[in-house]
Amino acid sequence: MKHLLSIEKLSRADFEHILAASAKVKKERGLGEAQPLAGKVWALLFSKSSTRTRVSFEVGIRELGGQVLFLSASDIQLGRGEPIKDTARVLGRMIHGAVIRTYAQEDVEEFAQYAGLPTINALTDAEHPCQILTDIFTWQEKRGPIQGKIVAFFGDGACNVPASWIFAAAKLDFELRIAAPKKFQPPAELLKRAGGKITCTEDVGEAAQGADLLYTDVWVSMGKEAEAAERMRELAGYQLNEKLVKLAKKDALLMHCLPAYRGKEIDEKTFEANAQTIFDQAENRLHCQKAILQWIVK
């Protein structure tokens, strides 16, 4: 049985298979595509709010012939403290697959262990595998192979999105630069575990110089709201803006996984100048996640 629990645990062969399949899925959308989820019900268990992840998975499951059951934490007994393994053992007898968006990585892994169902990590505090698969698919769609390229990430380098970028860089042989204050840089243990060509710096100009892809994310992730004021102060110098874009390669792409807070992690002018790529990236969540679903049930 297959799961997508993290980029770290995804093999390079499966990574490349999903990327290739995403292009095919996008091209064939609405043209009598296969229905591998026909007669199946997939549950979306979301403890964190979502726009792109929820809509793309709901639409994707339906377009592949399945039915969707959306369950927020307040809808089920998880919200009242039922152990995840008990919820998993119940749902494992009733549904055919699960997409989970929550806080602890351990919860997704424990669910997969006890449910006996194909399980997809739709975001945890540790990783965001569907997002990074989509981002790399978007790069390849516009620029070709990512191998040997330079990706520069700006902002909170110790959260889930850069963590998944770190594991992806090691698997697909591209360089990743993370520009962040020391306290917002990824743990040394994670970098050692991943391997690959990863550099961390406090110098935004050094990170941007000659980069092929510039990337940022929100400074206040879900669950970090109490730290908002402190984060805004400490990350103020890590905004993605026109000055940094000029340091990158002339044809560099700029991505943001959304939602975007203009004037904070990115300025309005830079966001709008790159809106086509950013919203292509958002749309590609649907196509890539359909490819993930097809791969996971094969």
C-alpha positions as CSV (number, residue, x, y, z in Angstrom):
1,M,0.0,0.0,0.0
2,K,1.3,3.4,-0.9
3,H,1.2,6.6,1.1
4,L,2.5,10.2,0.5
5,L,3.6,11.2,4.0
6,S,6.7,13.3,3.2
7,I,9.2,14.3,0.6
8,E,11.8,12.8,2.8
9,K,10.3,9.3,2.4
10,L,9.4,9.6,-1.2
11,S,11.8,7.8,-3.6
12,R,13.3,9.7,-6.4
13,A,11.7,7.3,-8.9
14,D,8.2,8.0,-7.4
15,F,9.0,11.7,-7.3
16,E,9.8,11.8,-11.0
17,H,6.8,9.6,-11.8
18,I,4.4,12.0,-10.1
19,L,6.0,15.0,-11.9
20,A,5.7,13.4,-15.3
21,A,2.1,12.2,-14.6
22,S,1.1,15.7,-13.6
23,A,1.8,17.0,-17.1
24,K,-0.3,14.3,-18.6
25,V,-3.1,14.8,-16.1
26,K,-3.2,18.5,-16.9
27,K,-3.2,18.0,-20.6
28,E,-6.0,15.4,-20.5
29,R,-8.3,17.1,-18.0
30,G,-11.9,16.9,-19.2
31,L,-11.0,14.6,-22.1
32,G,-12.5,11.4,-20.9
33,E,-9.7,10.8,-18.3
34,A,-9.5,7.6,-16.3
35,Q,-11.7,7.1,-13.2
36,P,-9.5,5.2,-10.8
37,L,-11.5,6.4,-7.8
38,A,-14.9,5.3,-9.1
39,G,-17.1,3.8,-6.4
40,K,-14.7,5.0,-3.6
41,V,-15.0,7.5,-0.8
42,W,-12.1,9.5,0.3
43,A,-12.1,11.5,3.5
44,L,-10.4,14.9,4.0
45,L,-9.5,15.3,7.7
46,F,-8.5,18.9,8.2
47,S,-7.5,20.4,11.5
48,K,-6.1,23.4,9.7
49,S,-8.1,25.8,7.5
50,S,-7.4,25.7,3.8
51,T,-8.4,27.2,0.4
52,R,-6.2,25.7,-2.3
53,T,-5.6,22.3,-0.6
54,R,-9.2,21.6,0.2
55,V,-10.6,22.8,-3.2
56,S,-7.9,21.0,-5.3
57,F,-8.3,17.7,-3.5
58,E,-12.2,17.9,-3.5
59,V,-12.3,18.7,-7.2
60,G,-9.5,16.2,-8.0
61,I,-11.1,13.3,-6.2
62,R,-14.4,14.0,-7.9
63,E,-12.8,14.3,-11.4
64,L,-11.2,10.9,-10.8
65,G,-14.6,9.4,-10.1
66,G,-14.6,9.4,-6.3
67,Q,-16.7,10.9,-3.6
68,V,-15.5,13.2,-0.9
69,L,-16.3,13.4,2.8
70,F,-14.9,16.6,4.4
71,L,-14.3,16.3,8.2
72,S,-12.9,19.1,10.2
73,A,-11.6,18.4,13.7
74,S,-14.8,19.9,15.2
75,D,-16.9,17.5,13.2
76,I,-15.5,14.3,14.7
77,Q,-14.3,13.0,18.0
78,L,-10.7,14.0,17.3
79,G,-11.7,17.5,18.4
80,R,-12.7,16.0,21.8
81,G,-9.5,14.1,22.3
82,E,-10.0,10.7,20.7
83,P,-6.6,9.2,19.8
84,I,-5.7,9.4,16.2
85,K,-5.2,5.7,16.0
86,D,-8.8,5.0,17.1
87,T,-10.2,7.4,14.6
88,A,-7.9,5.7,12.0
89,R,-9.2,2.2,12.9
90,V,-12.8,3.3,12.6
91,L,-12.4,5.1,9.3
92,G,-10.3,2.3,7.9
93,R,-13.4,0.1,7.9
94,M,-15.6,2.6,6.1
95,I,-13.7,4.7,3.6
96,H,-11.1,4.1,0.9
97,G,-8.4,6.7,1.5
98,A,-7.6,9.8,3.5
99,V,-6.1,13.2,3.0
100,I,-4.9,14.8,6.3
101,R,-4.0,18.4,7.0
102,T,-3.0,18.8,10.6
103,Y,-0.2,19.9,13.0
104,A,1.8,16.9,14.0
105,Q,3.6,14.8,11.4
106,E,3.3,11.9,13.9
107,D,-0.5,12.0,13.6
108,V,-0.4,11.5,9.8
109,E,2.1,8.6,10.1
110,E,0.1,7.0,12.9
111,F,-3.1,7.3,10.9
112,A,-1.5,5.6,8.0
113,Q,-0.2,2.8,10.3
114,Y,-3.6,2.1,11.9
115,A,-6.1,2.8,9.2
116,G,-4.7,0.5,6.6
117,L,-5.7,3.1,4.0
118,P,-3.7,5.1,1.4
119,T,-2.9,8.3,3.2
120,I,-1.8,11.7,1.9
121,N,-0.1,14.4,4.0
122,A,-1.8,17.6,2.9
123,L,0.3,19.6,5.3
124,T,1.8,19.2,8.8
125,D,4.1,21.4,10.8
126,A,7.0,19.2,9.6
127,E,6.4,19.0,5.8
128,H,4.2,20.1,2.9
129,P,4.9,17.5,0.2
130,C,2.0,18.2,-2.1
131,Q,3.0,21.8,-2.3
132,I,6.7,21.1,-3.2
133,L,5.7,18.5,-5.8
134,T,3.5,21.1,-7.4
135,D,6.1,23.8,-7.3
136,I,8.7,21.6,-9.0
137,F,6.1,20.6,-11.6
138,T,5.4,24.3,-12.2
139,W,9.1,24.9,-12.7
140,Q,9.5,22.0,-15.1
141,E,6.4,23.1,-17.1
142,K,8.0,26.5,-17.6
143,R,11.7,25.9,-17.6
144,G,12.5,22.2,-17.9
145,P,14.5,20.0,-15.5
146,I,15.3,21.5,-12.2
147,Q,18.5,19.5,-11.8
148,G,21.5,21.8,-11.4
149,K,19.4,24.9,-10.9
150,I,19.5,27.4,-7.9
151,V,16.4,27.9,-5.7
152,A,16.4,30.7,-3.2
153,F,14.0,30.7,-0.3
154,F,13.4,33.8,1.8
155,G,11.8,34.2,5.2
156,D,11.0,31.5,7.8
157,G,13.4,28.8,6.8
158,A,12.5,26.5,9.7
159,C,8.9,25.7,8.8
160,N,7.3,23.0,6.7
161,V,7.7,24.4,3.2
162,P,11.5,24.9,3.3
163,A,11.8,21.5,5.0
164,S,10.2,19.8,2.0
165,W,12.3,21.9,-0.3
166,I,15.4,20.7,1.5
167,F,14.6,17.0,1.0
168,A,13.6,17.7,-2.7
169,A,16.9,19.4,-3.4
170,A,18.8,16.4,-2.1
171,K,16.7,14.0,-4.2
172,L,16.6,16.0,-7.5
173,D,20.2,17.4,-7.4
174,F,19.5,21.2,-7.3
175,E,21.0,23.8,-5.1
176,L,18.9,25.4,-2.3
177,R,19.7,28.6,-0.6
178,I,17.8,29.6,2.5
179,A,17.9,33.3,3.6
180,A,16.7,33.7,7.1
181,P,17.7,35.0,10.5
182,K,19.7,32.5,12.5
183,K,16.7,31.5,14.7
184,F,14.6,30.9,11.6
185,Q,17.1,28.7,9.9
186,P,16.4,24.9,9.6
187,P,17.9,22.7,12.4
188,A,21.3,21.3,11.7
189,E,20.0,17.8,12.3
190,L,17.5,18.1,9.5
191,L,20.2,19.4,7.1
192,K,22.5,16.6,7.9
193,R,19.7,14.0,7.5
194,A,18.8,15.4,4.1
195,G,22.2,15.9,2.6
196,G,22.4,17.7,-0.8
197,K,23.7,21.1,-1.6
198,I,21.9,23.4,0.9
199,T,23.3,26.6,2.2
200,C,21.8,28.9,4.9
201,T,22.6,32.6,5.1
202,E,21.4,35.8,6.8
203,D,22.4,37.7,3.7
204,V,19.4,38.0,1.3
205,G,21.5,39.4,-1.5
206,E,23.9,36.4,-1.3
207,A,20.9,34.0,-1.6
208,A,19.3,35.9,-4.5
209,Q,22.5,36.3,-6.6
210,G,22.2,34.3,-9.8
211,A,19.2,32.3,-8.6
212,D,16.9,30.6,-11.1
213,L,13.9,30.5,-8.8
214,L,12.9,32.9,-6.0
215,Y,10.5,31.6,-3.4
216,T,8.7,32.9,-0.3
217,D,6.0,31.9,2.1
218,V,4.0,33.6,4.9
219,W,6.0,34.7,8.0
220,V,3.3,33.6,10.5
221,S,2.3,29.9,9.8
222,M,-0.9,28.5,11.3
223,G,-0.3,27.8,15.0
224,K,2.3,30.6,15.3
225,E,-0.2,33.5,15.6
226,A,0.9,34.3,19.2
227,E,4.4,35.1,17.8
228,A,3.1,37.3,15.0
229,A,4.5,40.7,16.2
230,E,7.9,39.2,17.0
231,R,8.1,37.4,13.7
232,M,7.2,40.6,11.8
233,R,10.1,42.4,13.4
234,E,12.7,39.7,13.0
235,L,11.8,38.8,9.4
236,A,11.3,42.4,8.2
237,G,14.6,42.4,6.2
238,Y,13.7,39.2,4.3
239,Q,11.0,40.5,2.1
240,L,11.0,39.3,-1.5
241,N,11.1,42.5,-3.6
242,E,12.2,44.1,-6.8
243,K,15.8,44.6,-5.4
244,L,16.2,40.9,-4.9
245,V,14.6,40.0,-8.2
246,K,17.3,42.1,-10.0
247,L,20.0,40.1,-8.4
248,A,18.6,36.8,-9.7
249,K,19.0,35.5,-13.2
250,K,17.2,37.6,-15.9
251,D,14.7,34.9,-16.6
252,A,14.3,33.8,-13.0
253,L,10.8,32.6,-11.8
254,L,9.2,33.8,-8.6
255,M,6.8,31.7,-6.7
256,H,4.6,32.0,-3.6
257,C,2.5,29.1,-2.2
258,L,-0.2,31.5,-1.0
259,P,-1.9,33.1,0.8
260,A,0.2,36.2,0.2
261,Y,0.4,39.1,2.6
262,R,1.5,42.1,0.5
263,G,3.9,44.4,2.3
264,K,5.2,41.6,4.5
265,E,6.9,38.6,2.9
266,I,6.5,40.1,-0.6
267,D,5.7,43.6,-1.8
268,E,2.7,44.4,-3.9
269,K,4.6,45.4,-7.1
270,T,6.7,42.2,-7.1
271,F,3.7,40.0,-6.4
272,E,1.7,41.4,-9.3
273,A,4.6,41.4,-11.7
274,N,4.8,37.6,-11.1
275,A,1.1,36.9,-10.6
276,Q,0.9,34.7,-13.7
277,T,3.4,32.2,-12.4
278,I,2.0,32.3,-8.9
279,F,-1.5,31.5,-10.0
280,D,-0.3,28.9,-12.5
281,Q,1.4,27.4,-9.4
282,A,-1.9,27.5,-7.5
283,E,-3.8,25.9,-10.3
284,N,-1.2,23.2,-10.6
285,R,-2.1,21.9,-7.1
286,L,-5.1,20.3,-8.8
287,H,-3.2,18.6,-11.5
288,C,-0.4,17.4,-9.3
289,Q,-2.7,16.1,-6.6
290,K,-4.7,14.2,-9.2
291,A,-1.4,12.6,-10.3
292,I,-0.6,11.8,-6.7
293,L,-4.0,10.1,-6.3
294,Q,-3.6,8.1,-9.5
295,W,-0.1,7.0,-8.3
296,I,-1.3,6.1,-4.8
297,V,-4.1,3.8,-5.9
298,K,-2.3,2.1,-8.7
